[in-house]
Each structure stands twice: as structure tokens, then as C-alpha cells.
């Protein structure tokens, strides 16, 4: 439908990211060969996160590593 004002609904699976218009049914697929640009953390973000994991001269490396991993996943769409 050419005059459709698309409203895209995510219908992705683990193998393929896909969207379908709830108005006209048009389907769009992500190209799995298309590379996304990696988004890293800034020095300020690393430092702010590290400060949250230091208590009484003890640095909890495991929870810090998990926090870094979570933040990177958020910034890189999951």
C-alpha cells in the first residue's frame, strides 16, 4: 500500500531481525551481512562505573565487569 503511514511492529526472531507494518502488512528484514558500528564507552563512563564498585579499598571486579558488559549491550542494541 503506497499511501500507508507505516506503524512498524518488531517480529524478530533469534536469527532474523524483522518488522511488519500493522496497517498494511509490509515486511522489512535486516540484512544479516550488514555490519553495525560498534559503540564503546567513554573514559568518563568507565570511571563513573568504576567508582560505584569501590568500597573500603576493595574493588569488586566481577560486578564491575558485569556492569560494563550490560552498559555495552545497552549501547549496542542488546
C-alpha positions as CSV (number, residue, x, y, z in Angstrom):
1,X,0.0,0.0,0.0
2,X,1.8,3.2,-1.2
3,X,-0.2,5.7,0.9
4,X,0.2,3.7,4.1
5,X,1.6,5.6,7.1
6,X,3.6,2.6,8.4
7,X,3.5,1.6,12.0
8,X,6.3,-0.9,12.4
9,X,6.0,-3.8,14.8
10,X,9.0,-5.8,15.8
11,X,8.5,-9.5,14.9
12,X,12.2,-10.5,15.2
13,X,13.4,-14.0,16.0
14,X,16.8,-15.0,17.3
15,X,18.1,-15.5,13.8
16,X,16.5,-12.6,11.9
17,X,15.5,-9.1,12.9
18,X,12.2,-8.2,11.2
19,X,9.4,-5.6,11.3
20,X,5.9,-5.7,9.9
21,X,3.6,-2.8,9.3
22,X,0.4,-3.3,11.4
23,X,-1.6,-1.3,8.9
24,X,-0.7,-2.8,5.5
25,X,1.3,-5.9,6.4
26,X,4.5,-4.9,4.6
27,X,7.5,-6.8,5.9
28,X,11.1,-5.4,6.3
29,X,14.1,-7.6,7.2
30,X,17.5,-6.5,8.4
31,X,20.4,-7.6,6.2
32,X,22.3,-10.0,8.5
33,X,25.5,-9.2,6.5
34,X,25.2,-5.5,7.2
35,X,27.7,-4.6,9.9
36,X,26.7,-2.2,12.7
37,X,29.2,0.3,14.0
38,X,30.4,-0.7,17.5
39,X,29.6,1.8,20.2
40,X,32.1,1.8,23.1
41,X,32.2,3.5,26.4
42,X,33.8,6.8,27.1
43,X,36.6,7.2,29.7
44,X,34.1,9.1,31.8
45,X,31.6,6.3,31.7
46,X,34.3,3.7,32.7
47,X,35.4,5.9,35.6
48,X,31.9,6.6,36.8
49,X,31.1,2.9,36.7
50,X,34.4,2.0,38.5
51,X,33.7,4.5,41.3
52,X,30.4,2.7,42.0
53,X,32.3,-0.6,42.6
54,X,35.0,0.6,45.0
55,X,34.1,0.2,48.7
56,X,36.6,0.4,51.6
57,X,39.6,0.0,49.4
58,X,38.0,-3.1,47.8
59,X,37.3,-3.2,44.1
60,X,34.6,-5.7,43.1
61,X,36.0,-6.7,39.7
62,X,33.2,-9.2,38.9
63,X,30.3,-6.8,39.4
64,X,32.3,-4.1,37.6
65,X,32.8,-6.4,34.6
66,X,29.1,-7.3,34.5
67,X,28.2,-3.6,34.7
68,X,30.5,-2.8,31.8
69,X,29.0,-5.7,29.8
70,X,25.4,-4.6,30.5
71,X,26.2,-1.0,29.5
72,X,27.9,-2.0,26.2
73,X,24.9,-4.2,25.4
74,X,22.5,-1.3,26.0
75,X,24.6,1.0,23.8
76,X,24.8,-1.6,21.0
77,X,21.1,-2.6,21.0
78,X,21.3,-5.5,23.1
